């Protein structure tokens, strides 16, 4: 293998690791968001676990965060929790930071 091939292979590996890490951060963030929303809705621990898994699954409906925001906003509103899109997006941002921190500490 040439040096160029080695560098190309290294960049491909780094890209794959970065993409995997980004996926893990989003999944962890969504789990934390589900737990946050479940707390606001006063769900039981079993319901909280199921709800946080449903929020993680909501990420796969469409690209971006809109599907998750829409789900959380709809569920919170349906449960009678006073909230708005800005509050949900602030929680999304805060939990993204926390998810990244947790994953970095786990390494």
N, C-alpha and C positions, 0 to 999 in steps of 0.2 A: 504494500500500500504506500502511496506517496503521502507527503506531508499535507498536500491539499485534500486528499481523501480523508486523512485523519481529522483534519479541521472540520470538514463537512460532516463527518460522522459525529463529532463532538457537538457541533451546533444542532444537529438533528436530535441528539439525546437531550440536550439542554431544553430545546423547544418542547419536547415530549414531557419532560419533568415539569416545566413551567405550566403547561396546559393542564397536567394532572393536578398540580397544586391549586390552580385557579378553580378547577372543578370542585376540589375538596373544600376550598374556602366558601364557595357559593352554597354547597350542600350544608356545611356547618352553619353558615349564616342563616339559611332558611330554617334549619332546625331550631336555632336560637330564637328566630322570629316567631316560630310557631309556639315556643314555650312562653315568650313574652305575651303574645296575643291570648294564649290559653289562660294565663294569669289574669289578664284583664277580664276575660269572660268567666272567670272563677270555675274552671273545669277541674275535674278530679285528676289525680295523677295518671290513671289509665287513659282518660280522655285526652289529657295533655300529650301523652306519648303518641296516641293515634293522630291527634291533630297536627303535631309537629311533623310526623311522617307525611301527612296529606299536604302540608305546605311545601315540603321538599319535592313531592311529586308534581305539585303545581308548576314548578320551574320548567318542566319539560313540555308544557303546552305550547309555548311560543318562545322565540328568542327574546332575550332581555328580561328585565325585572317587572314589566308591566303585568304579567299574569300573576305574579306573587302579590304585588301591590293590590291588584283588583280582588284577589281572593281574600286577603286579610281585611281590606276595607269592607267588602261585602259581608264577611262573617262577623266582624266586630259590630257593624251597623245592625245586622240581623239579631245579634245578641243584646242589643240595646246599649252598647258602649258608645259614649260620646267621643268621636274621633274624626279626624279629617286626613286627607291624603298627605299633607305636610308632616303630620305626626308619624304616619306609617313610614314615610320615606326617611324621616330622621331616625327611626328605629332600625330601618334597613341599613343605613350608613353606620350607625353605632355598632350594630351586630356584625357587620362586615369587618370592622376593626377588631372586635373581640374574637371572631372566628379565626382571623389570620393570626392573632396573638396566641390563641390556644393551639393552633396547628404548629406554629413555630416553636412553642414550648415543648410540644410532644416529640419533636425531632431530637 
